[in-house]
Amino acid sequence: MPQLNKKKLRKILQFIKTQRESKGYSQEYVAYKIGITQSAYQKLESGRLSLKVIHVLHLSDVLDFTLSAIDAYLASDPDINPALSSS
């Protein structure tokens, strides 16, 4: 199975953090809702703990986003999608 490159992973984590903050949720609250400690969640959000598909699925429920929203976020980023960069 192909692995995400670091740039895409950072962008996904940024998306998740932005979603959490836009809802006014604390790391502690989200951690509780997905069944991990606040410390583990902080490590997950900062990229120091591996982001697993199950985490993304739980986070999408808690933070009310779709996997398509992540894909659209990545597609709209010129760092990820060079076709968006001006020549």
Backbone as CSV, one residue per row, in Angstrom:
resi,resn,N_x,N_y,N_z,CA_x,CA_y,CA_z,C_x,C_y,C_z
1,MET,0.846,-1.168,0.000,0.000,0.000,0.000,0.898,1.240,0.000
2,PRO,0.613,2.216,-0.871,1.459,3.411,-0.918,1.305,4.240,0.349
3,GLN,2.397,4.869,0.733,2.394,5.720,1.920,2.236,7.177,1.487
4,LEU,1.634,7.973,2.355,1.521,9.401,2.100,2.893,10.037,2.214
5,ASN,3.147,11.003,1.350,4.395,11.725,1.560,4.212,12.683,2.732
6,LYS,5.302,13.129,3.269,5.267,13.951,4.487,4.500,15.250,4.292
7,LYS,4.610,15.829,3.119,3.921,17.088,2.854,2.401,16.886,2.914
8,LYS,1.909,15.817,2.295,0.471,15.538,2.330,0.014,15.221,3.749
9,LEU,0.794,14.466,4.468,0.434,14.130,5.836,0.335,15.389,6.692
10,ARG,1.304,16.293,6.561,1.262,17.557,7.309,0.002,18.351,6.973
11,LYS,-0.367,18.360,5.694,-1.559,19.090,5.269,-2.827,18.455,5.833
12,ILE,-2.892,17.129,5.881,-4.048,16.446,6.456,-4.157,16.767,7.940
13,LEU,-3.030,16.742,8.636,-3.032,17.072,10.066,-3.433,18.526,10.283
14,GLN,-2.992,19.400,9.410,-3.376,20.814,9.481,-4.897,20.947,9.279
15,PHE,-5.438,20.206,8.321,-6.874,20.210,8.063,-7.640,19.771,9.319
16,ILE,-7.199,18.687,9.929,-7.860,18.164,11.127,-7.812,19.189,12.261
17,LYS,-6.658,19.778,12.468,-6.530,20.783,13.531,-7.431,21.986,13.259
18,THR,-7.481,22.431,12.022,-8.338,23.559,11.651,-9.811,23.224,11.891
19,GLN,-10.198,22.002,11.545,-11.582,21.583,11.778,-11.898,21.590,13.275
20,ARG,-10.988,21.068,14.069,-11.188,21.028,15.528,-11.321,22.442,16.086
21,GLU,-10.399,23.307,15.694,-10.407,24.672,16.206,-11.637,25.448,15.742
22,SER,-12.078,25.221,14.515,-13.246,25.946,13.999,-14.518,25.577,14.757
23,LYS,-14.530,24.406,15.351,-15.686,23.973,16.144,-15.542,24.378,17.616
24,GLY,-14.381,24.908,17.964,-14.140,25.314,19.339,-13.908,24.148,20.285
25,TYR,-13.507,23.005,19.736,-13.265,21.813,20.543,-11.825,21.794,21.051
26,SER,-11.665,21.377,22.279,-10.322,21.209,22.835,-9.748,19.867,22.374
27,GLN,-8.441,19.753,22.472,-7.808,18.465,22.197,-8.339,17.408,23.163
28,GLU,-8.550,17.797,24.404,-9.039,16.859,25.409,-10.416,16.308,25.031
29,TYR,-11.302,17.176,24.565,-12.647,16.756,24.181,-12.595,15.778,23.009
30,VAL,-11.853,16.132,21.967,-11.771,15.270,20.789,-11.122,13.940,21.152
31,ALA,-10.077,13.988,21.959,-9.416,12.757,22.396,-10.408,11.840,23.104
32,TYR,-11.183,12.413,24.003,-12.192,11.635,24.729,-13.179,10.999,23.755
33,LYS,-13.646,11.779,22.774,-14.647,11.293,21.826,-14.118,10.162,20.942
34,ILE,-12.801,10.162,20.659,-12.260,9.094,19.810,-11.575,7.992,20.617
35,GLY,-11.600,8.127,21.939,-11.133,7.054,22.807,-9.635,6.960,23.032
36,ILE,-8.964,8.124,23.002,-7.530,8.147,23.313,-7.278,9.239,24.347
37,THR,-6.084,9.267,24.905,-5.748,10.303,25.877,-5.472,11.630,25.164
38,GLN,-5.538,12.707,25.925,-5.229,14.021,25.361,-3.786,14.066,24.895
39,SER,-2.906,13.443,25.638,-1.495,13.402,25.261,-1.306,12.686,23.923
40,ALA,-1.985,11.563,23.762,-1.894,10.819,22.498,-2.485,11.644,21.359
41,TYR,-3.591,12.338,21.635,-4.200,13.169,20.588,-3.264,14.305,20.177
42,GLN,-2.628,14.921,21.150,-1.691,16.003,20.841,-0.562,15.482,19.953
43,LYS,-0.074,14.294,20.256,0.976,13.683,19.438,0.456,13.345,18.048
44,LEU,-0.777,12.896,17.964,-1.383,12.574,16.682,-1.501,13.835,15.828
45,GLU,-2.040,14.898,16.418,-2.256,16.142,15.693,-0.939,16.800,15.268
46,SER,0.115,16.574,16.041,1.409,17.176,15.716,2.261,16.275,14.810
47,GLY,1.767,15.078,14.524,2.494,14.178,13.629,3.502,13.287,14.320
48,ARG,3.526,13.297,15.649,4.473,12.451,16.377,3.911,11.069,16.687
49,LEU,2.640,10.864,16.361,2.002,9.564,16.498,1.376,9.253,15.147
50,SER,1.528,8.046,14.685,1.030,7.669,13.362,-0.478,7.880,13.246
51,LEU,-0.859,8.540,12.179,-2.271,8.742,11.876,-2.764,7.506,11.134
52,LYS,-3.705,6.820,11.721,-4.240,5.597,11.135,-5.622,5.885,10.550
53,VAL,-6.020,5.055,9.619,-7.321,5.230,8.970,-8.439,5.278,10.008
54,ILE,-8.361,4.432,11.007,-9.405,4.412,12.034,-9.482,5.750,12.768
55,HIS,-8.337,6.401,12.973,-8.347,7.734,13.595,-9.083,8.721,12.701
56,VAL,-8.779,8.692,11.414,-9.413,9.625,10.478,-10.918,9.394,10.444
57,LEU,-11.337,8.137,10.451,-12.768,7.838,10.436,-13.457,8.349,11.704
58,HIS,-12.850,8.108,12.860,-13.422,8.622,14.111,-13.433,10.149,14.119
59,LEU,-12.343,10.749,13.674,-12.266,12.205,13.645,-13.293,12.801,12.691
60,SER,-13.535,12.139,11.572,-14.526,12.655,10.625,-15.917,12.666,11.255
61,ASP,-16.201,11.684,12.094,-17.491,11.670,12.809,-17.566,12.795,13.835
62,VAL,-16.533,12.916,14.655,-16.536,13.905,15.736,-16.496,15.332,15.186
63,LEU,-15.671,15.556,14.177,-15.474,16.904,13.645,-16.376,17.209,12.450
64,ASP,-17.172,16.223,12.054,-18.164,16.394,10.989,-17.550,16.850,9.660
65,PHE,-16.612,16.059,9.172,-16.086,16.285,7.830,-16.087,14.962,7.074
66,THR,-15.976,15.061,5.762,-15.935,13.859,4.925,-14.516,13.636,4.422
67,LEU,-14.261,12.435,3.999,-12.957,12.165,3.397,-12.804,12.951,2.100
68,SER,-13.905,13.211,1.429,-13.872,14.042,0.218,-13.412,15.462,0.545
69,ALA,-13.748,15.940,1.736,-13.317,17.286,2.141,-11.799,17.342,2.283
70,ILE,-11.209,16.270,2.806,-9.748,16.213,2.893,-9.149,16.221,1.492
71,ASP,-9.719,15.420,0.604,-9.232,15.346,-0.774,-9.328,16.717,-1.455
72,ALA,-10.447,17.406,-1.268,-10.617,18.738,-1.862,-9.623,19.732,-1.277
73,TYR,-9.374,19.636,0.026,-8.401,20.505,0.696,-7.008,20.296,0.100
74,LEU,-6.637,19.047,-0.093,-5.326,18.749,-0.683,-5.260,19.221,-2.139
75,ALA,-6.335,19.004,-2.891,-6.351,19.375,-4.302,-6.277,20.882,-4.505
76,SER,-6.730,21.649,-3.507,-6.729,23.108,-3.640,-5.424,23.744,-3.160
77,ASP,-4.492,22.934,-2.715,-3.226,23.452,-2.172,-2.137,23.416,-3.241
78,PRO,-1.596,24.574,-3.621,-0.560,24.595,-4.657,0.721,23.845,-4.284
79,ASP,0.973,23.666,-2.983,2.143,22.883,-2.578,1.957,21.411,-2.907
80,ILE,0.717,20.958,-2.921,0.396,19.564,-3.195,0.051,19.378,-4.672
81,ASN,-0.667,20.342,-5.229,-1.135,20.277,-6.612,-0.421,21.344,-7.433
82,PRO,0.721,21.012,-8.030,1.518,22.003,-8.759,0.774,22.682,-9.913
83,ALA,-0.278,22.051,-10.421,-1.038,22.650,-11.509,-1.678,23.959,-11.084
84,LEU,-1.850,24.175,-9.785,-2.443,25.418,-9.279,-1.433,26.560,-9.183
85,SER,-0.164,26.243,-9.233,0.873,27.276,-9.116,0.886,28.122,-10.370
86,SER,1.070,29.424,-10.173,1.167,30.304,-11.333,2.568,30.175,-11.938
87,SER,2.609,30.223,-13.237,3.898,30.057,-13.932,4.604,31.357,-14.112
